[in-house]
Amino acid sequence: MRILRILCGILLFCLLFAAGGIALLTVLEFRPADREDIQVRESSSAGKELSSGDSFRIATWNIGYGALGDNADFFMDGGTMVNTADKARAEENLTGIADILSDIDADILFLQEIDTDSTRSHHIDQPAHLMADQRIRACSTGSSAFAYNFRTAFVPYPIPPIGKVDSGILTASVYPISQATRIQLPCPFKWPIRIANLKRCLLVSRLPIKDSDKELVLINLHLEAYDNGEGKIAQAAMMTDLLREEAATGNYIIAGGDFNQTFTSVDRSGYPEFPDKWHCGTYDVSSLTSGFSFEMDNRIPSCRSLDQPYSDAPDKDPAHFQYYLIDGFIVSENLTVSSVETQDDHFRYADHNPVVMEVTIP
């Protein structure tokens, strides 16, 4: 009986501790407003406004919080790792990411999964690191806006737990950003799962066009990954409504990022999905019946599976290794797209490859 009472006491203590933790996380839950103005960071060397006839280069890249390099797998994708990089590897990844961004030399950057203060990335302020790199023009010489989509004091699962996460999406531009807005997307998760989960958003940045009443509207996004499908549909529908709304004004529009979905207009037959791997969603391009083009490059996969480390994979052929086409752009038809290319960086520093597009304002 004594042993039984001790075991019951231990169980009761564990239950009370867990309940207390959930209660604390509920009080501290990140609860963003439906719409929030985002402060625009202005560099003293910001460039001139865009004009009709200008061409520019825009790139999108999910950098995997600097900890999902080719050595990593991840427990939510069928792997085993939670802590996917020690501090030295996280610093190496971030340095490599900065090197690649310097080589891309984009005028506008969309970055996703970029951490400001997270256990998983050893509390490195990644936006500050990239902003300080003078080789990355869009970061160091222009305007930028950052929006959180994941803020929690502690993610209590699995074992060992993920811990503290402060992370979001970053838009940087050599051209001046006149206004930035965070638009909250539908969250598919209920309490208590919701309290330590992503609160995904659209980061809408507006760039003036010289001698024009039109704007270049940039929509940076990272849509749902781990829901049952309803979240992806609801978030894509909200994005589609915003695209229609902006198109009705005659603005120039680029929505880009990690869709976690493949456009139905893209041939992905070269990258078959295996039944035991994570499955991406599908975005039906017919939901925007006219006025937009859908830009993904199917020559190179934009994302790889995290069910196993890439560097140790015995066979990287798409017939045996899982790849995805989930990163790209939606572009209004009043812009001219001359090229879109996924850059093959062999997933050395992140589980995604950057996608680069060349655009002209007619």
N, C-alpha and C positions, 0 to 999 in steps of 0.2 A: 504493500500500500504506500509506503514511504516513497519508493521509486516512482510509483504511478503519480503521486502528488507532485513530485519534482518535475516529471515529464509534462504534466498538465500546466504547471507553473511556467515552464520554459515555452510551451506552446502559446499560452496566454500572453506572455511577454512579447513573443514574436508577432502575434496578431496585433497587439496594441502598438508595437513599434511600426509595423507596416501601415496600420490605420493612421497613425500620427504622421508618417511620411507622406501618405496620399493627401491628408488634410493640408499639410504645409505646402505641397506642390500645387494644390488647388488654389490656395490663397495667393501663391506667387505666379499663377498661370499667366502667360503672355496673352493678353486680350487686345489685339490691335483694333482700331476703329475700321469701319468699312472703307473709308477714304482718309488718307492722311497726307498732308504736305510734307515733302522730304527736303531737307536742307541741301542745297547745291553747293558743292565745294568748287570754288573758282581759283584757278591758278593765275598768278600775276602775268603769265605769258600766254594766256588763252588766245587762240587764233581768231581769225575773222569769221564773220557769219557766212553761212552757205549762200550760194547764189544759183540762179538758173544756169544750167550748162556745166555745173561742177560735177566732178566724179569723185567718189570716195570709196574707201575700203572698210568694210565692217566685218568683225569676227566675233563668233560666239564660242565659249568654251566652259564646260563644267569641269572645274579643276579638282573635284573630289577632295575638297578641304585639305589639299596638300598631303594627303596620307593614303591615297589609293593608287600608288604606283604599281609597277609591274611585279613587285614582290608580294602584293596583297591579294587576299580573298576577303569575303565579308559574310558574316553569319546569316544575314537576311536574304542573301542571294545563293545560299547553298554551301557557302564556305564555313570556316570554323573561327576566323579571326574576329575579334572586337577591336582590340588595339592593333591597328594595321601598320603603324610606323613608330619607331622610336624617335626621339627628338632629332638625332643626326639625320635620319632618313627623311623626316618631315622638312628639315632645312634644305636637304639636298633636292627634294622634290620642288620646293618653292623656288630655289635657285634655277632649276631646270625649266620650270614654268615661265619664269621671268626671261630666260634666254630665248625661249620659243616665241613669247609675245614680242620681244625685241625684233626677232627675225621677221615675224609676220608684219610688223610695222603698220598696224591698222589705224585708221583715223577715228574709228568708233569701236569700242569693245563692250560686249555683253559677257560677264562672268557669273557663273553660278557656283553654289557650294563653296563660298569663300568665307572663312572663319575670322572672327575678330577676337574671341576669347573662349576657346573650347578645350576641354580635356583631351579630346581625340587628336587635336593638332598642337598639343603642348603649349596652348595659350599664346601662340604666335599671332600677332595682329597682321594678318595677311594683306588686307587692303592698304594699311600703312606701309608695309614692306614694298608692295608694287608701286604705290604712289611715289615712293622715294627713289625709284629706279629711273634715272634720267633717260635711259635707252628706250623706255616704253612711252612714246609720245602722248598717246591718249590719256595715260595715267598722270604723267608728270607735267604736261604743258597745256592742259585744257580744263574742262569742267567734268565733275563726276557727281553721281548720286548713288547712295547705298540704302537698301531696304532690308530689314530683318525678315526672314521667314521661318526662323527656328531659334527660339530663345527659351531656355529652361535652366533652372538652377541645378537640375540633376535628372538624368534619364536612368531610372533604377534597374533597367534590364540590359542585357542578360547577366550572366556572371562570367567574368567581371563586368560591372555595369559601364555604360557609355559615359556617364558623368555629365558634367556641365557642358552646355552647347550654346554658343552665341554665333549665329551664322546667317548668311543672306545672299543677296544678289547685288552686283555692282555694274553700273553703266558708266563708262568713261568716254569722253569725246574731246577731240582737239578743237571742236567748234563749241561756241557758248551754248549752254543749256539754260533756257529762260525759266523753266519750271519743271519740278519733278513731283510725282504723286504716287503714293503706295495705295493700290486697290486690293482689298482683301478678297481672296477666292474662297469658295465654299470648302469647308473642312469636313471630310467624310467620316471622321472618327467621333465617337461619343465618349462621355466621361466614363471611366477614368483614363482610357487610352489617350484621349485628346490632350490631357494636361501636360504630357511630356512628348508631344509630337509636333510635327511641322505645322505652321499656319501659313500656307503658301500664298503668294501674292503676285500681282503684276506691278512692275516698276515702270511707270509711264514718264518718259522724259520728252520735253518739247524744245525743239531747236528752231529759232526763227530763220526765215528765208529773206534775204535782203531784197528790199523793194517789192515785197509780196505780202498779202494778207494770209498766205498759207504757211503752215509749219511742217517740219519733219517730225513726226511723232514716232518715238522709239519705244517699243514695248518689250522689256526684258522679262523672261519667264522661266520657271522651273515647275512643271506640272506634276501631278500626283504620280507616285510610283507603286506604293504598296497597299492600295485599297482593293476592293473587290470589283472595281471597274466603274462604279457609279460616280466616284469622285472625279475620275478623269473626264467622264462625260459632262458633269456639271461644270467643271473648271473650263473645259474647252468651249462649252456653250457660252459661258460668261465672257471669255476672250473674244469669241466670234461676235457677240453683240457689241462689244467695244469697237471691234474693227469696222463693223457696219456703221456705227455711230460716227466714227472719225472719217470714214470714206464719204459719208453724206455731206461733210463740210468741204470736201475737196482737198483735204490735207494729204501730204505724202506720208506713208505709213510703212514701218518695218517692225514686225513682231518676230522675235527670235529667241532661241535658247534651247534648253533641254525640255522637249515636249513629253518625253517618256511615251511617245506615240510615233508611229510612222504614218506619213500621208498616204492615203489610198492611191494617189497618182504616182507613187514611187514603186518601181520594180524592186522588191527585196528578195526575189527568188534565189539570189546568190548567197543569201544568209538565212538558211532554214532555221526555224525555231524548234528546239528539241523539247519533248514533253516534260522532262524533269528539271527544266531551267526556268528562270524568271521570264515572264512573257510581257512584252511591251503592248501598249494599246494601239488603236488605229484611229486616226483623225480623218473623218469623211470630208474630203475637199468639196463635195457637193453642198455642204452646209453654207459655203460662200459661193453662190452660183456664178457670180461674175465679179470682176473688179480686182482680183488678186491672183498672184502666181505663188506656187508652193515650191520652195527651193530646198532640195536635199540632194546630196551627191552620193549615188549608190556605188561608185567605183571603189570607195574606201569606207569601211564601217566607221561610224562615229562613236561607238561605244562597244565595250567588251564585257562579257559576263564576269562576275566576281565570285563564281563558284570555286575557282582555283586560281593560284598565282599565275600570271601570264608568263613570267620568266621561266617557270618550271614546267609549263605545259608541254607534253611530249609531241603534240601535233596541233599546230596553230591553223591548219586548214579549216575553212568555213564548214566543211563537211563533218568536222569533228569538234570544233571549238565554237562556242556560241558568241555571235556578234549581233549588233543591232544598228538600225538606222533611225535615230530618234532626235538628232540635233539638226537644226536648220532654221529656215526663215519663211515667213509669209509676207509678201510684198505687194503693195498697192500697184495697180496697173499704170498709174501715172509716173512711176519710176521705171527706168530701164536697167535691167540686170544683164551685165555682160558676161559674168562668170560666177560659178559657185563651186568651191572645192574643199573637200575634207582633207586636211593635211595629215599624212601618215607619220605620226611620231611614235608608233609602235607601243603606245600606252606605257611609256617608260615612267612618266611622272604623274599620270592620272588615268582613270579608267575610261575617259572620253578623249577623242581627238578634236582639235579645234576645226571649225568650219569657217571658211573665209569667202566673202562675197564682194564683188565689184559692182557698184551701182552708180548711175548717172541721173541727175535731176534734169529733165529735158528743158 
